[in-house]
């Protein structure tokens, strides 16, 4: 990252109000380095050159998942894709959204120009969708975060059609190394190995070196199974006696690798994690150590638990779950953004228990009530999944 030095005479600086400095990053970690020369009476401010990431003190986010790319990307030319993106982002902004999570690496693929991963199946046009999405987002002053699924790869059928030049395809042909595993017809990276952390770091580096991104964002695709056979060889070789703790350490290793890759590029760029809303389920099913990541600095800048539950959910009522995440985050300095589920509106919630099953049908104001509760909590914002 290139640095330029801005020299400001002290008398001139004294004339500047705080509002004149509003364009500088707000977090102390992201502030430019300042030095003062008493002999010369000048203040030196080291400011990174190039694109200045756009992020907001109160984050209101929205996910744009790859599942809908078949509607507005597949079979479309660049202009048609751009028009659809502009329409969606404008609608998001009208709903007070200021941050968009763009699904660019959902299944070991790339919805951007990549030398590491093959193009996603919905990208059949001769254009760069991420470049277009960034142009449209930034034209509306929307912060744009690249959304990655860290471990999920292609289906077995899709992998067969990928050229052998790609590293993940090569790993499928070397089963003795166990770097990738197939579960229910889909391949996954094995987080037990350092090679996985290195590949994810390369993914982040490629994105940040080539695109003006404001953040990197991962969601809850951690361990795909609790089956001990998934990584039995690596566990036995590790010498560890506790499979759960060992798997959590594996996930933490690649999370830390992504964080470090982001910060090595530009400390002003944010890294966020969106885990399951049920805190306990993160440990029992995916081995995601959210208490460590959300309760301590150095693993992520913000955490977005997917609290996709109603107020009457028998296992995880919204207000109680929100309070649990507030306690988990504590005073760590990690920003707490609450994931909400407007996609559930008008639908039966079969897993919510007897009293919560009809809640999303009977209460069309449930999201607005949840937003009000979030705004009155210690959380720094919320994010919407439609």
VEXDREN-2710 file (C-alpha; in Angstrom, 1 decimal):
% VEXDREN-2710
k/r/px/py/pz
1/UNK/0.0/0.0/0.0
2/UNK/1.5/3.3/-1.0
3/UNK/1.6/6.2/1.5
4/UNK/1.7/9.9/0.9
5/UNK/2.7/12.4/3.5
6/UNK/0.4/15.5/4.0
7/UNK/2.2/18.4/5.7
8/UNK/-0.1/20.8/7.5
9/UNK/1.1/23.9/9.3
10/UNK/-0.1/24.0/12.9
11/UNK/-1.7/27.4/12.6
12/UNK/-3.7/26.3/9.6
13/UNK/-4.7/23.1/11.4
14/UNK/-6.0/25.1/14.3
15/UNK/-8.4/26.9/11.9
16/UNK/-9.9/23.6/10.7
17/UNK/-13.1/22.4/12.5
18/UNK/-13.8/18.8/13.2
19/UNK/-16.4/18.8/10.4
20/UNK/-13.6/19.6/7.9
21/UNK/-12.0/16.3/8.8
22/UNK/-15.2/14.3/8.3
23/UNK/-13.7/12.5/5.2
24/UNK/-11.2/10.7/7.3
25/UNK/-11.9/7.2/8.6
26/UNK/-13.7/7.2/12.0
27/UNK/-12.2/4.2/13.8
28/UNK/-8.9/4.7/15.6
29/UNK/-7.4/1.6/14.0
30/UNK/-8.1/3.2/10.6
31/UNK/-6.8/6.7/11.3
32/UNK/-3.9/7.9/9.2
33/UNK/-0.6/8.0/11.2
34/UNK/0.2/11.5/12.4
35/UNK/3.5/12.9/13.6
36/UNK/4.4/16.4/14.9
37/UNK/7.7/18.2/14.3
38/UNK/8.2/20.8/17.1
39/UNK/11.2/22.4/15.3
40/UNK/9.3/23.0/12.1
41/UNK/5.9/23.6/13.7
42/UNK/4.2/21.2/11.3
43/UNK/1.9/18.2/11.6
44/UNK/2.6/15.3/9.2
45/UNK/-0.3/13.0/8.3
46/UNK/0.5/9.8/6.4
47/UNK/-2.5/9.0/4.2
48/UNK/-2.7/5.8/2.1
49/UNK/-2.9/6.6/-1.6
50/UNK/-5.5/5.3/-4.0
51/UNK/-9.1/4.4/-3.2
52/UNK/-10.4/5.4/0.2
53/UNK/-12.9/2.8/1.5
54/UNK/-16.4/3.9/2.2
55/UNK/-18.0/2.6/5.4
56/UNK/-20.6/4.0/7.8
57/UNK/-20.6/4.3/11.6
58/UNK/-24.1/2.9/11.6
59/UNK/-24.2/0.0/9.1
60/UNK/-27.5/-0.9/7.4
61/UNK/-26.8/-3.8/5.2
62/UNK/-28.4/-6.0/2.6
63/UNK/-27.3/-9.3/1.1
64/UNK/-27.4/-9.9/-2.6
65/UNK/-27.1/-13.7/-3.0
66/UNK/-26.0/-15.6/-6.0
67/UNK/-29.2/-17.7/-6.2
68/UNK/-30.8/-14.8/-8.0
69/UNK/-28.0/-14.3/-10.6
70/UNK/-29.9/-16.7/-12.9
71/UNK/-32.6/-14.0/-13.1
72/UNK/-30.6/-10.9/-13.9
73/UNK/-27.1/-12.2/-14.9
74/UNK/-27.5/-15.4/-16.9
75/UNK/-28.2/-14.7/-20.6
76/UNK/-27.9/-11.0/-20.1
77/UNK/-25.4/-8.5/-21.6
78/UNK/-23.5/-5.9/-19.6
79/UNK/-26.1/-3.2/-20.1
80/UNK/-29.0/-5.4/-19.1
81/UNK/-27.1/-6.6/-16.0
82/UNK/-26.2/-3.0/-15.1
83/UNK/-29.8/-1.8/-15.4
84/UNK/-31.0/-4.6/-13.1
85/UNK/-28.2/-3.9/-10.5
86/UNK/-29.0/-0.2/-10.6
87/UNK/-32.6/-0.8/-10.0
88/UNK/-31.9/-3.2/-7.0
89/UNK/-29.4/-0.9/-5.4
90/UNK/-31.6/2.1/-5.8
91/UNK/-34.5/0.2/-4.1
92/UNK/-32.1/-0.8/-1.3
93/UNK/-31.0/2.8/-0.8
94/UNK/-34.6/3.9/-0.6
95/UNK/-35.0/1.5/2.3
96/UNK/-32.1/3.2/4.1
97/UNK/-29.5/0.6/3.2
98/UNK/-26.0/2.0/3.1
99/UNK/-24.0/-1.3/2.7
100/UNK/-24.4/-4.1/0.2
101/UNK/-22.9/-7.6/0.5
102/UNK/-22.1/-8.8/-3.0
103/UNK/-22.0/-12.5/-3.5
104/UNK/-18.8/-12.9/-5.6
105/UNK/-17.4/-16.2/-4.4
106/UNK/-20.3/-18.5/-3.4
107/UNK/-19.1/-22.0/-4.5
108/UNK/-15.4/-22.0/-5.1
109/UNK/-16.0/-19.8/-8.1
110/UNK/-15.7/-16.2/-9.2
111/UNK/-18.2/-13.6/-10.3
112/UNK/-15.2/-11.3/-11.1
113/UNK/-12.0/-11.7/-13.1
114/UNK/-10.0/-14.3/-11.4
115/UNK/-6.9/-16.4/-12.2
116/UNK/-7.5/-18.6/-9.1
117/UNK/-11.1/-19.7/-9.5
118/UNK/-13.3/-20.6/-12.5
119/UNK/-16.2/-18.3/-13.4
120/UNK/-19.6/-18.9/-11.7
121/UNK/-22.2/-20.9/-13.7
122/UNK/-24.5/-17.9/-14.0
123/UNK/-21.8/-15.7/-15.6
124/UNK/-22.1/-16.4/-19.4
125/UNK/-21.5/-12.8/-20.6
126/UNK/-18.3/-11.0/-21.6
127/UNK/-18.2/-8.5/-18.8
128/UNK/-17.0/-8.2/-15.2
129/UNK/-20.1/-8.3/-12.9
130/UNK/-18.2/-7.1/-9.8
131/UNK/-16.8/-4.1/-11.6
132/UNK/-20.3/-3.1/-12.6
133/UNK/-21.8/-3.7/-9.2
134/UNK/-19.0/-1.6/-7.6
135/UNK/-19.6/1.2/-10.0
136/UNK/-23.3/1.3/-9.4
137/UNK/-23.0/0.9/-5.6
138/UNK/-20.4/3.7/-5.3
139/UNK/-22.4/6.0/-7.6
140/UNK/-25.2/5.7/-4.9
141/UNK/-22.6/6.1/-2.0
142/UNK/-23.3/2.5/-1.0
143/UNK/-20.5/0.7/0.8
144/UNK/-19.7/-2.5/-1.1
145/UNK/-18.4/-5.6/0.6
146/UNK/-17.4/-8.8/-1.3
147/UNK/-19.2/-11.7/0.2
148/UNK/-17.4/-15.1/0.2
149/UNK/-18.4/-18.6/1.2
150/UNK/-15.1/-19.8/2.6
151/UNK/-15.3/-23.6/2.3
152/UNK/-18.1/-24.5/-0.1
153/UNK/-17.1/-25.6/-3.6
154/UNK/-18.9/-26.9/-6.7
155/UNK/-21.0/-30.0/-6.9
156/UNK/-19.3/-33.1/-8.1
157/UNK/-21.0/-32.7/-11.5
158/UNK/-19.9/-29.1/-11.8
159/UNK/-16.3/-29.9/-10.7
160/UNK/-16.0/-32.5/-13.5
161/UNK/-16.5/-29.6/-16.1
162/UNK/-13.9/-27.4/-14.5
163/UNK/-10.4/-27.3/-16.3
164/UNK/-7.6/-29.1/-14.5
165/UNK/-5.6/-25.9/-14.3
166/UNK/-7.6/-24.7/-11.3
167/UNK/-6.2/-25.7/-7.9
168/UNK/-9.4/-27.0/-6.4
169/UNK/-9.9/-29.3/-9.3
170/UNK/-6.3/-30.6/-8.8
171/UNK/-7.0/-31.3/-5.2
172/UNK/-10.1/-33.4/-6.0
173/UNK/-7.7/-35.6/-8.1
174/UNK/-5.4/-36.1/-5.0
175/UNK/-7.7/-37.8/-2.5
176/UNK/-4.7/-38.9/-0.4
177/UNK/-4.0/-35.3/0.6
178/UNK/-7.6/-34.8/1.9
179/UNK/-7.5/-31.1/1.1
180/UNK/-11.1/-31.3/-0.2
181/UNK/-14.0/-33.6/0.7
182/UNK/-17.2/-34.5/-0.9
183/UNK/-20.3/-34.3/1.2
184/UNK/-23.7/-35.2/-0.2
185/UNK/-22.6/-34.6/-3.8
186/UNK/-20.8/-31.3/-3.1
187/UNK/-17.1/-30.6/-2.6
188/UNK/-15.8/-28.6/0.4
189/UNK/-12.4/-27.3/1.4
190/UNK/-11.0/-29.0/4.5
191/UNK/-10.1/-26.4/7.1
192/UNK/-7.8/-28.8/8.9
193/UNK/-5.0/-27.9/6.5
194/UNK/-2.9/-24.7/6.2
195/UNK/-3.4/-24.9/2.4
196/UNK/-7.0/-23.9/2.9
197/UNK/-6.1/-20.8/4.8
198/UNK/-3.5/-19.9/2.2
199/UNK/-6.0/-20.3/-0.6
200/UNK/-8.6/-18.1/1.1
201/UNK/-5.9/-15.5/1.7
202/UNK/-5.0/-15.6/-2.0
203/UNK/-8.7/-15.1/-2.8
204/UNK/-8.9/-12.0/-0.6
205/UNK/-5.6/-10.6/-2.0
206/UNK/-6.8/-11.0/-5.6
207/UNK/-10.0/-9.2/-4.9
208/UNK/-8.4/-6.3/-3.0
209/UNK/-5.6/-5.9/-5.5
210/UNK/-8.0/-5.5/-8.4
211/UNK/-11.1/-3.9/-7.0
212/UNK/-12.1/-0.8/-5.0
213/UNK/-13.8/-2.8/-2.2
214/UNK/-14.9/-1.4/1.1
215/UNK/-15.0/-4.7/2.9
216/UNK/-14.8/-8.5/2.8
217/UNK/-17.7/-10.5/4.2
218/UNK/-18.1/-14.2/5.0
219/UNK/-21.2/-16.1/6.1
220/UNK/-21.9/-19.3/8.0
221/UNK/-20.3/-21.9/5.7
222/UNK/-17.9/-23.4/8.2
223/UNK/-17.7/-27.1/8.8
224/UNK/-20.2/-28.8/6.5
225/UNK/-20.7/-31.9/8.8
226/UNK/-20.2/-33.2/12.3
227/UNK/-19.1/-36.6/10.9
228/UNK/-15.7/-37.5/12.5
229/UNK/-14.7/-39.1/9.1
230/UNK/-14.6/-35.8/7.4
231/UNK/-11.2/-35.0/8.7
232/UNK/-10.2/-38.1/10.7
233/UNK/-6.8/-38.4/9.2
234/UNK/-5.8/-34.9/10.0
235/UNK/-7.2/-35.1/13.5
236/UNK/-5.4/-38.3/14.3
237/UNK/-2.1/-36.8/13.0
238/UNK/-2.6/-33.6/15.1
239/UNK/-2.2/-35.3/18.4
240/UNK/-5.2/-33.4/19.8
241/UNK/-7.7/-35.3/22.0
242/UNK/-10.7/-33.0/21.6
243/UNK/-12.3/-33.0/18.1
244/UNK/-14.5/-30.0/18.9
245/UNK/-11.7/-27.7/20.1
246/UNK/-9.5/-28.8/17.3
247/UNK/-12.1/-28.0/14.6
248/UNK/-12.8/-24.6/16.2
249/UNK/-9.0/-23.9/16.0
250/UNK/-9.0/-24.8/12.3
251/UNK/-11.9/-22.4/11.6
252/UNK/-10.2/-19.7/13.6
253/UNK/-7.0/-20.2/11.6
254/UNK/-8.6/-19.4/8.3
255/UNK/-10.7/-16.6/9.8
256/UNK/-7.5/-15.0/11.2
257/UNK/-5.8/-15.5/7.8
258/UNK/-8.6/-13.6/6.0
259/UNK/-8.5/-10.8/8.6
260/UNK/-4.7/-10.5/8.3
261/UNK/-4.9/-10.5/4.5
262/UNK/-7.5/-7.6/4.6
263/UNK/-5.5/-5.5/7.0
264/UNK/-2.2/-6.1/5.2
265/UNK/-3.8/-4.5/2.2
266/UNK/-5.5/-1.5/3.9
267/UNK/-6.5/-1.3/7.6
268/UNK/-9.4/0.9/6.6
269/UNK/-11.1/-2.0/4.8
270/UNK/-13.5/-3.9/7.0
271/UNK/-13.8/-7.7/7.5
272/UNK/-17.1/-9.1/8.7
273/UNK/-18.5/-12.5/9.7
274/UNK/-22.1/-13.5/9.6
275/UNK/-22.6/-16.7/11.7
276/UNK/-25.8/-18.5/12.8
277/UNK/-28.0/-16.6/15.1
278/UNK/-28.2/-19.4/17.6
279/UNK/-24.9/-19.1/19.5
280/UNK/-24.8/-22.6/20.7
281/UNK/-25.5/-24.1/17.2
282/UNK/-22.3/-22.4/16.0
283/UNK/-20.3/-24.7/18.3
284/UNK/-22.3/-27.9/18.0
285/UNK/-22.8/-28.0/14.3
286/UNK/-20.2/-25.8/12.5
287/UNK/-17.3/-25.3/15.0
288/UNK/-17.4/-21.5/14.7
289/UNK/-15.9/-19.9/17.7
290/UNK/-18.1/-16.8/17.7
291/UNK/-17.4/-15.9/21.3
292/UNK/-13.7/-15.6/20.4
293/UNK/-14.2/-13.7/17.1
294/UNK/-16.9/-11.4/18.4
295/UNK/-15.6/-10.9/21.9
296/UNK/-12.0/-10.0/20.9
297/UNK/-10.2/-7.7/18.5
298/UNK/-8.1/-9.1/15.8
299/UNK/-10.5/-11.6/14.1
300/UNK/-13.1/-9.3/12.5
301/UNK/-14.3/-5.7/12.5
302/UNK/-18.0/-6.5/12.6
303/UNK/-20.1/-9.6/13.3
304/UNK/-23.6/-10.1/11.8
305/UNK/-25.5/-12.9/13.6
306/UNK/-28.4/-14.2/11.5
307/UNK/-31.1/-13.7/14.1
308/UNK/-33.8/-15.0/11.7
309/UNK/-36.2/-15.7/14.5
310/UNK/-39.5/-14.2/15.6
311/UNK/-40.4/-13.0/19.0
312/UNK/-42.4/-16.2/19.7
313/UNK/-39.8/-18.6/18.5
314/UNK/-39.7/-21.4/21.2
315/UNK/-35.9/-22.0/21.1
316/UNK/-34.5/-18.6/20.2
317/UNK/-36.9/-15.7/20.7
318/UNK/-35.6/-12.6/19.0
319/UNK/-35.3/-10.3/22.0
320/UNK/-33.6/-12.9/24.2
321/UNK/-31.2/-13.9/21.4
322/UNK/-30.3/-10.2/20.6
323/UNK/-29.5/-9.7/24.3
324/UNK/-27.2/-12.8/24.3
325/UNK/-25.2/-11.4/21.3
326/UNK/-24.9/-8.0/23.1
327/UNK/-23.3/-9.8/26.0
328/UNK/-21.1/-11.9/23.8
329/UNK/-19.7/-8.8/22.0
330/UNK/-19.3/-6.9/25.3
331/UNK/-16.8/-4.1/25.0
332/UNK/-14.5/-5.8/22.5
333/UNK/-14.8/-3.0/20.0
334/UNK/-16.2/-5.5/17.3
335/UNK/-19.2/-3.9/15.8
336/UNK/-22.5/-5.9/16.2
337/UNK/-24.8/-5.8/13.2
338/UNK/-28.0/-7.8/13.5
339/UNK/-29.1/-10.0/10.6
340/UNK/-32.9/-9.9/10.0
341/UNK/-35.1/-12.1/7.8
342/UNK/-37.7/-10.2/5.8
343/UNK/-37.8/-13.2/3.4
344/UNK/-39.9/-15.0/6.1
345/UNK/-42.7/-12.5/6.0
346/UNK/-46.0/-14.1/5.1
347/UNK/-44.6/-17.6/5.5
348/UNK/-45.1/-20.4/7.9
349/UNK/-42.1/-20.9/10.2
350/UNK/-42.1/-24.7/10.8
351/UNK/-39.1/-24.7/13.1
352/UNK/-40.4/-22.0/15.5
353/UNK/-42.5/-24.2/17.7
354/UNK/-46.3/-24.2/18.3
355/UNK/-46.6/-20.5/19.2
356/UNK/-44.2/-19.2/16.6
357/UNK/-45.3/-21.2/13.6
358/UNK/-47.7/-18.6/12.3
359/UNK/-46.0/-15.5/13.7
360/UNK/-44.6/-14.3/10.3
361/UNK/-48.0/-14.6/8.8
362/UNK/-50.0/-13.0/11.6
363/UNK/-47.6/-10.1/12.2
364/UNK/-46.6/-8.2/9.0
365/UNK/-44.9/-5.6/11.2
366/UNK/-42.4/-8.0/12.7
367/UNK/-39.4/-6.6/10.9
368/UNK/-40.1/-3.0/11.8
369/UNK/-40.5/-4.1/15.4
370/UNK/-37.2/-5.9/15.3
371/UNK/-35.5/-2.9/13.7
372/UNK/-36.9/-0.7/16.5
373/UNK/-35.5/-3.1/19.1
374/UNK/-32.1/-3.2/17.4
375/UNK/-32.0/0.6/17.3
376/UNK/-32.6/0.8/21.0
377/UNK/-29.9/-1.9/21.7
378/UNK/-26.1/-1.6/21.8
379/UNK/-25.8/-2.9/18.3
380/UNK/-24.4/-0.7/15.6
381/UNK/-26.8/-1.6/12.9
382/UNK/-28.8/-4.3/11.1
383/UNK/-28.7/-6.2/7.8
384/UNK/-31.6/-7.5/5.7
385/UNK/-31.9/-10.9/3.9
386/UNK/-34.8/-11.0/1.3
END
